[in-house]
Amino acid sequence: MGIAGSTPALSDVKFKDYANGIYVAAGSYFVTITVAGQPLVVAIDDSMGTGFNLIVSDTTD
């Protein structure tokens, strides 16, 4: 499995950028976070293969 040919839900997200919400149908998903401009370089890797929860919260300065 890979991300080749996939359309990103978010792209070109910079530090402190935000999205107002991404809604998807109920189900199981694989989320891949890559380094900007390098879609083959994974930024967060679950090398243990156990899975984890990705929580993104709104933070105000």
N, C-alpha and C positions, 0 to 999 in steps of 0.2 A: 504494500500500500504506500502511496506517496501523495504529494500535493500537485504533481505535474498536471497541467491542464485545468486545475481548479481555479475558481474565481474567488478572490479574497472577500470576506465579509467586511473587513476594514483594511485599508492600505495607506501607506505613507503617514502613519500615526506617529506624531512627535511627542516628546516629553511634555507633559501637562495638557496634551490634547485630550478631548473626550468625545464620547458618542452618547446620544440621548437614549439609546437602547437598541438592542438587536433582538428581535423576536423570531423565534424558530418554533416549528411544530414540535410537540412532545416526541421524545425518542432518545436514542443514544448517539452521541457525536464524538468524533476525534477532533480536538482543537490543536492546531499547530501554530506556534508563535515563532516567527523567524526574524533574523537580523535584517534591518532595513536594507533594501537593495540587493539582498543575498538570499533568495528564496530557498536555497538548499542548505543554509546554515541555521540550524534550530537554536533558538535563544533559550527555551525552557525544555529540558529533556527529562523524561521519567525513565532514567536508566535502570531503575529497579524493576520496572514493569508492573508495579503495583497500582498505578493510577493515583491521582490526586485531585483535589478540588481547586479550581481556579476561581478566585473571588476577586472581582474588580469593584472597588468602591469609589464613591465621589469624595474627593478631598478638596476642601477650599483653603486657600492660603490665608 
